[in-house]
């Protein structure tokens, strides 16, 4: 039964390419398809984060969960400074945007591989010394985190399109 839990978590974490999600929405990586740097860096009035900021934030979160699943304790392996909200590169151009999308894909792939190799008997173990969160909590959390920010990205894309057409 424990192995089925991990299999279900892996299925939610790594949706099949081209498969339509049960709720009809995009995956995090799918939501970024077709987004160019000017759209990715744009932040509408009253919003804190752009698509690009959310992309880097999700990449960092995947890195953190990967570290915990893999048992990596040393810090400093994430290629961008700034913790959960790394600053945008300067210049924030298409080349840098493509590089940061690759970073997200790489962090996602590393997380999936770590989850695939994870011992399912440890899902209910604390994720760190004194942590109230289990490894299962981390996997469910990163899946929910991606879904939440994917929704924000989809809204930002619609707002971008509306402002580009002169709508408010």
C-alpha positions in Angstrom: 0.0 0.0 0.0 2.9 2.4 0.8 4.3 1.9 -2.7 1.0 2.8 -4.3 1.1 6.1 -2.4 4.5 7.0 -3.8 3.3 5.9 -7.3 0.3 8.2 -6.9 2.5 11.1 -5.8 4.8 10.6 -8.7 1.9 10.6 -11.1 0.7 13.9 -9.8 4.3 15.3 -9.8 5.1 14.2 -13.3 2.0 14.4 -15.5 2.3 12.6 -18.9 3.4 14.9 -21.7 0.4 15.9 -23.8 -2.1 14.3 -21.4 -5.0 16.5 -20.5 -5.1 17.1 -16.8 -8.4 16.0 -15.1 -9.2 19.6 -14.3 -8.4 20.8 -17.7 -5.6 23.1 -16.7 -2.0 23.4 -17.6 1.0 22.0 -15.8 3.6 24.5 -14.5 5.9 23.8 -17.4 3.1 23.8 -19.9 1.9 27.2 -18.7 5.2 28.7 -19.7 5.0 27.5 -23.3 5.0 30.4 -25.7 5.8 33.0 -23.0 8.5 35.5 -24.1 10.7 37.6 -21.9 8.7 40.8 -22.0 5.6 39.0 -20.9 7.5 36.9 -18.3 9.0 40.0 -16.6 5.8 42.1 -16.7 4.0 42.7 -13.4 0.5 44.3 -13.5 -0.3 47.1 -11.0 -1.0 45.7 -7.6 0.8 42.4 -8.2 4.0 41.4 -6.4 5.4 38.8 -8.8 5.8 38.3 -12.5 5.7 35.0 -14.4 9.5 35.0 -14.3 9.6 35.5 -10.5 7.2 32.7 -10.0 9.2 30.4 -12.3 12.4 31.0 -10.3 10.5 30.6 -7.0 9.1 27.2 -8.2 12.5 26.1 -9.3 14.0 26.9 -5.9 11.2 25.1 -4.1 11.8 22.0 -6.2 15.4 22.2 -5.3 14.6 22.4 -1.6 12.4 19.3 -1.7 15.0 17.5 -3.9 17.6 18.2 -1.2 15.4 16.8 1.5 14.4 13.6 -0.5 18.1 13.0 -1.5 19.5 13.6 2.0 21.7 16.5 0.8 22.4 18.7 3.8 25.0 21.2 2.5 23.6 24.4 1.1 24.7 26.4 -1.9 23.8 24.0 -4.8 21.1 26.2 -6.4 22.7 28.2 -9.2 20.9 31.4 -8.4 21.4 33.6 -5.3 18.4 35.0 -3.4 16.7 32.0 -1.8 13.0 31.5 -2.4 12.7 34.6 -4.5 15.8 35.0 -6.6 16.2 38.3 -8.3 15.6 38.5 -12.1 18.8 38.6 -14.2 20.0 41.8 -15.8 19.4 41.9 -18.7 16.1 40.2 -18.5 16.1 39.2 -22.1 14.9 36.1 -24.1 18.2 34.3 -23.7 18.1 34.7 -19.9 14.4 33.7 -19.8 15.2 30.5 -21.8 18.0 29.7 -19.4 15.7 30.1 -16.4 13.0 27.9 -18.0 15.8 25.3 -18.4 16.7 25.8 -14.8 13.0 25.0 -13.8 13.0 21.9 -16.1 16.3 20.7 -14.6 15.1 21.2 -11.0 11.8 19.5 -11.9 13.7 16.5 -13.5 16.0 16.2 -10.4 13.0 16.2 -8.1 11.2 13.6 -10.1 14.3 11.4 -10.2 14.8 11.8 -6.4 11.1 10.8 -5.8 11.4 7.8 -8.1 14.5 6.6 -6.1 12.9 7.4 -2.7 12.2 4.5 -0.4 8.4 4.4 0.0 8.7 3.0 3.5 10.1 6.4 4.5 7.1 8.5 3.3 5.8 9.0 6.9 9.2 9.7 8.4 10.0 13.3 9.5 11.7 15.1 6.6 14.4 16.4 8.9 15.5 16.3 12.5 12.7 17.8 14.6 10.6 18.6 11.5 6.8 18.2 11.9 6.6 17.5 8.2 7.0 14.1 6.6 8.5 13.3 3.2 4.9 12.7 2.0 4.0 16.2 3.2 6.9 17.6 1.1 5.8 15.8 -2.0 2.1 16.8 -1.6 3.2 20.3 -0.8 5.4 20.8 -3.9 2.6 19.4 -6.1 0.1 21.9 -4.5 2.6 24.7 -4.7 3.1 24.1 -8.5 -0.7 24.0 -9.0 -1.2 27.3 -7.1 1.5 29.2 -9.0 0.4 27.7 -12.3 -2.9 29.3 -11.7 -1.3 32.6 -11.0 0.8 32.3 -14.2 -2.4 31.6 -16.2 -4.0 34.7 -14.8 -1.0 36.8 -15.5 -1.0 35.6 -19.1 -4.6 36.7 -19.5 -3.9 40.1 -17.9 -0.9 40.5 -20.3 -3.1 39.7 -23.3 -5.8 42.1 -22.1 -3.4 45.0 -21.6 -1.7 44.3 -24.9 -5.1 44.7 -26.6 -5.8 47.9 -24.6 -8.3 46.4 -22.3 -8.2 47.2 -18.6 
